[in-house]
Amino acid sequence: MDHMELLALFDRDLREGAPPDGPGARVERTGGVVRQVAPAPGWNGVVWSALDEAGADAAIAGQIGHYTGLGLDFEWKLYGHDRPADLGRRLRAAGFTPGPEETLMIGEAAALALDTAPPEGVRVVPVTGPAGVDLVADVHERAFGTDSSWLRHQLLVRLSADPDTVVAVVAMDGDEPVSAARMELVPGTPFAGLWGGGTVPGRRGRGIYRTLVAHRAHAAATRGYRYLQVDASSQSRPILERLGFVPLTTTTPYAYAP
């Protein structure tokens, strides 16, 4: 499958055909836009759009009116190939604030260079319940410096209500959780998404992130998923490229707060 075919498959399965990302969330399709609406602390935002220059501004205003009418902050997840070409400028003019640009990367699970062992003293522990979720949330806060209450809630709900669609792991160095990550499986598609891979300061550069990618890739392949999808930061992109992931396009979150 070539670059454009893979990008078209990604758009069809994970954006235009996006399923809700958890219990209580719903996906709505209206006016050339696919959006998710979820109760707090769930994610709210636009995941796909098919817009032209004539209708883009009205579509943006429509989404602002919809979410603000519900009293919700939301995000417009913009990809580098979305149209019209100046959609990012239009979002900024409408009051959206762009976040850091990331690179959408895809790897074929069975073809990645993942014959790696964990660093000495590090073991990978599956997360199956509240105790493990607490470890994931602790690592997330230490690695990224952000509140992890939304992540704790989402993981607890997914593991309880739909455990076949999520895999979460913690890397333990002795008795200390030092890295954590999750994988979201999308039934009916060939895609599994890698999310939240973070290692605490002082333990980076030892190959722990690579170990968690390998663990999740093997889990995805075992479950029959062909492709792994990552929104890669500038720090993780070089690691993923060495493993065999390829960049498809960019993605930027545009946030709107009423």
C-alpha positions in Angstrom: 0.0 0.0 0.0 1.5 3.3 -1.0 1.6 6.6 1.0 -1.6 8.1 -0.4 -3.6 4.8 -0.2 -2.6 4.4 3.4 -3.5 8.0 4.2 -6.9 7.5 2.6 -7.5 4.4 4.6 -6.5 6.2 7.8 -9.0 9.0 7.0 -11.8 6.6 6.2 -11.4 4.3 9.2 -10.2 6.5 12.0 -11.6 10.0 11.0 -14.6 9.9 8.8 -15.7 6.6 10.3 -14.5 7.3 13.8 -16.1 5.4 16.6 -16.7 7.0 20.0 -13.5 6.8 22.1 -15.3 5.6 25.2 -18.6 4.8 26.9 -20.9 7.9 27.1 -19.3 9.5 24.1 -21.2 9.8 20.8 -20.0 10.6 17.2 -22.1 13.0 15.1 -21.9 13.6 11.4 -23.3 16.8 10.1 -22.6 19.4 7.4 -19.3 17.9 6.2 -18.0 17.5 9.7 -17.5 14.5 12.0 -17.3 15.4 15.7 -17.4 13.7 19.1 -19.4 14.9 22.0 -18.6 13.4 25.4 -19.4 14.2 29.1 -16.6 15.5 31.3 -13.8 14.7 31.5 -14.1 13.1 28.0 -12.6 14.5 24.8 -14.8 16.8 22.6 -13.9 17.9 19.1 -13.9 17.6 15.4 -12.0 14.6 14.0 -12.7 15.0 10.2 -14.1 17.5 7.8 -14.7 17.8 4.1 -14.9 21.5 3.5 -14.2 23.9 0.7 -13.3 27.6 0.7 -17.0 28.7 0.2 -18.3 26.8 3.2 -15.4 26.5 5.6 -16.1 29.6 7.7 -19.8 28.7 8.1 -18.9 25.2 9.2 -16.4 26.5 11.8 -19.0 28.9 13.1 -21.5 26.0 13.3 -19.2 23.9 15.4 -18.5 26.9 17.7 -22.2 27.4 18.2 -22.8 23.7 18.8 -20.2 23.2 21.5 -20.6 26.5 23.2 -24.4 25.8 23.3 -23.5 22.7 25.3 -21.1 24.7 27.5 -18.1 22.7 26.3 -14.5 23.5 25.3 -13.5 21.6 22.2 -10.7 20.8 19.8 -10.5 20.8 16.0 -7.9 18.2 15.1 -6.4 19.5 11.9 -4.3 17.4 9.6 -1.8 18.7 7.1 -3.7 17.5 4.1 -7.1 18.9 5.2 -8.9 21.3 2.9 -9.2 24.1 2.3 -5.4 24.7 2.5 -5.9 27.7 4.8 -8.1 26.0 7.3 -5.6 26.6 10.1 -5.7 30.3 9.4 -9.4 30.3 9.4 -9.5 28.5 12.7 -7.1 31.0 14.3 -9.2 33.9 13.0 -12.3 32.3 14.6 -10.6 32.2 18.0 -8.9 28.8 18.1 -5.5 28.4 19.7 -3.1 26.0 18.0 -1.1 23.5 20.0 2.2 21.9 19.1 2.4 20.3 15.7 3.0 16.5 15.7 3.7 14.0 12.9 1.2 11.3 12.0 3.3 8.1 11.7 2.3 4.6 10.6 4.1 1.3 11.1 3.3 -2.1 9.9 3.3 -4.2 13.1 4.8 -7.3 11.6 7.6 -5.4 9.8 8.9 -3.2 12.5 12.4 -3.6 14.0 11.3 -4.7 17.5 13.7 -7.4 18.5 14.7 -5.6 21.6 14.9 -6.6 25.3 14.0 -4.3 28.2 16.9 -2.5 29.8 18.5 -4.3 32.7 16.3 -4.2 35.8 13.2 -3.0 33.9 10.1 -5.2 33.4 6.8 -4.5 31.6 3.7 -4.9 33.7 0.2 -5.1 32.1 -2.5 -2.8 33.6 -5.7 -4.6 34.4 -7.4 -2.6 37.2 -7.4 0.5 39.5 -3.9 -0.1 41.0 -2.3 -0.3 37.6 -4.2 2.7 36.4 -2.9 4.7 39.3 0.6 3.9 38.3 -0.1 5.0 34.7 -1.5 8.3 35.9 1.4 8.9 38.2 3.9 8.3 35.4 1.9 10.6 33.1 2.0 13.5 35.6 5.7 13.1 36.2 6.6 12.6 32.5 4.5 15.4 31.0 3.9 17.7 33.9 0.1 17.8 33.3 -3.0 16.7 35.3 -3.9 13.0 34.6 -7.4 12.9 36.1 -9.0 12.5 32.7 -6.6 9.7 31.8 -7.4 7.9 35.1 -11.1 8.2 34.4 -10.8 7.1 30.8 -8.7 4.0 31.5 -10.8 2.9 34.4 -14.0 3.1 32.3 -12.5 1.4 29.2 -10.9 -1.4 31.2 -14.2 -2.0 32.9 -16.7 -1.6 30.1 -14.7 -2.4 26.9 -11.4 -4.2 27.8 -10.9 -5.6 24.4 -10.3 -2.1 22.9 -7.4 -0.9 25.2 -4.0 -2.2 26.3 -2.1 -0.3 29.0 1.3 -1.1 30.4 3.7 0.3 32.9 7.5 -0.2 32.9 8.8 -0.8 36.4 12.4 -0.3 37.4 12.5 -2.3 40.6 9.5 -1.0 42.6 9.3 2.3 40.8 7.0 3.0 37.8 9.2 4.9 35.3 7.3 4.8 32.0 3.8 4.1 30.8 1.8 3.9 27.7 -1.5 2.6 26.2 -2.8 1.3 22.9 -6.3 1.8 21.6 -7.7 -0.9 19.3 -10.3 0.0 16.7 -12.4 -3.1 15.9 -13.3 -3.5 12.3 -10.2 -1.7 11.1 -6.5 -2.7 10.6 -5.4 0.1 13.0 -4.2 0.3 16.6 -3.2 3.6 18.0 -0.2 4.1 20.3 -0.8 6.8 22.9 0.7 8.3 26.0 4.2 6.9 25.8 6.1 8.8 28.5 9.2 8.2 30.6 10.0 10.1 33.8 13.0 12.5 33.9 16.2 10.7 34.8 15.2 7.4 33.2 15.1 8.6 29.6 17.6 7.5 26.9 17.8 3.9 28.1 15.5 2.3 25.5 12.4 2.1 27.8 10.1 3.9 25.3 11.3 1.6 22.6 10.5 -1.4 24.8 6.9 -0.2 25.4 6.5 0.3 21.6 7.7 -3.2 21.0 5.4 -4.7 23.6 2.3 -3.0 22.2 3.3 -3.8 18.6 3.5 -7.5 19.5 0.1 -7.3 21.3 -1.5 -5.6 18.2 -0.1 -8.2 15.8 -1.3 -11.0 18.0 -4.8 -9.5 17.9 -4.7 -9.3 14.1 -4.1 -5.5 13.7 -1.8 -4.7 10.8 -1.0 -1.0 11.4 0.2 1.0 14.4 -0.7 4.8 14.3 1.2 7.4 16.4 0.9 11.2 16.7 4.6 11.6 17.3 6.3 14.6 19.0 9.6 15.9 17.8 11.3 13.8 20.6 9.6 10.5 19.7 9.7 10.8 15.9 13.4 9.9 15.5 13.0 6.8 17.7 9.9 5.7 15.7 11.6 6.2 12.4 14.5 4.0 13.5 11.9 1.3 14.3 10.4 1.5 10.8 7.5 3.9 11.2 6.9 6.3 8.3 5.5 9.8 8.4 2.2 10.4 6.5 1.2 14.0 7.4 1.1 16.4 10.3 -1.5 17.0 12.9 -2.2 20.0 15.1 -4.8 20.4 17.8 -6.7 23.7 17.6 -8.4 24.4 21.0 -11.5 26.6 21.5 -12.6 27.7 25.0 -15.9 29.6 25.2 
